[in-house]
């Protein structure tokens, strides 16, 4: 699932270690497991066989635009071929190529200010960004914007527009630039006397993104600069400067190295059996990419996993209501009290340094569940009237870019897709993962946002399951701060008026951590979700009409806010 904006786990790698926080867990699964042959039945064993391959360390975190992701998509395509699905990508293949680039800040960057020089990686660094490109700095004037995050003593949007806005960082914490500086040429955050190793690593990390269109708008780059560079830009020490003080003029530009970074969707079809309906499709999808390697380097796996679980359960706010200052203070106190006894852990097993974000749940679980559903259709007795379109999207973690590419450049007529079922993170959901968790827990998002009929049918199919799910619609509420409806690949179908159902078992303590591994997945729970997806897909494919769209369709090019 695309990175959430308010994840509480960002500092876990630096968690103090003392005391002990242990929770009951089922018997541990192995770290590694050899693949076994799969069958037509959707089973926990089949899912385990697939996921231990797909989320293995050899896939190197499956970041879109890297060899690890290419290896992952090769596995999916090989399985689609073995199952007997029809290729539906480019030129008779299973692959739809998506034109990604790798963009990296270059050390050859050199900015001049009144004869002085600001050098890349010495005085200034630029953080990765996904926009079309950075606005020019040549001939831009610096202006002091005060303390980052201070909304009382801040520049107006008019003052910031077209300027290089210099902001002082609050002591000990990072702050995102606020909306008033969106029109700036760039925003420069003053990071201290010299750059930390973490900042230097961040600056060396390439951005993987779609190759921008020639007419795409440029955006403001976010820079980090040293104290010396800030004084050079402003012509004076920052201490005592008033907000709005105008500084010097910059000459030169940021330099980036740009190379092609191939990535691809995997697209396959199970043809329908009805002569009238087989030209229509029920789309079933998941995303195959994850976030690659941990930029800050290895961290102890076991202490991170245990601490992450305890911190997540302590911090979870299922309703999404905004916490009062008193509640926030109490939460900080609870989180500070959670520590892990590393000596006890390592007495049982040596330390396990880990830097690979395997993405077993996010979204290895969805990827292999779609494969299981596909095999159940291809080898089973159910022969749907409509065709089933299976799409494993790339670039979800980069901003839903693979699904956007497919929706904008579909390999079947777009208006022939009658519905889309998206599964992202369906491998957890037990009480040890989240406060509302249970063996039947499942979140639904978007199922009635375009089609009341599709939402009602989803509930009807659920009631027919041997163990019906407890469907949680809390995250589907309008205005929910997690904005889940906009954060996974189904939305790129919904923006074209295609009704969708999004299924997930939710976020947890291993979300976007190196600890999201196959050993922590609840395979029986995931198998039940797979059978639910199969049954729902079969019912939609067998309708004598398209699911009725009775809600307002969004603007395909507008922004999404649930």
PyMOL commands that set and color helices and strands:
alter all, ss='L'
color gray80, all
select helices_A, chain A and resi 12-14+44-54+57-59+67-83+90-92+157-160+179-181+197-204+227-234+301-315+325-336+342-348+360-379+396-398+401-408+414-416+452-463+474-476+484-486+490-494+518-520+523-542
alter helices_A, ss='H'
color red, helices_A
select strands_A, chain A and resi 86-87+95-98+100-105+110-113+116-119+124-126+140-147+164-168+186-190+207-210+221-225+246-250+256-260+263-270+281-287+299-300+353-354+387-393+417-423+441-445+470-472+500-504
alter strands_A, ss='S'
color yellow, strands_A
deselect
rebuild
show_as cartoon
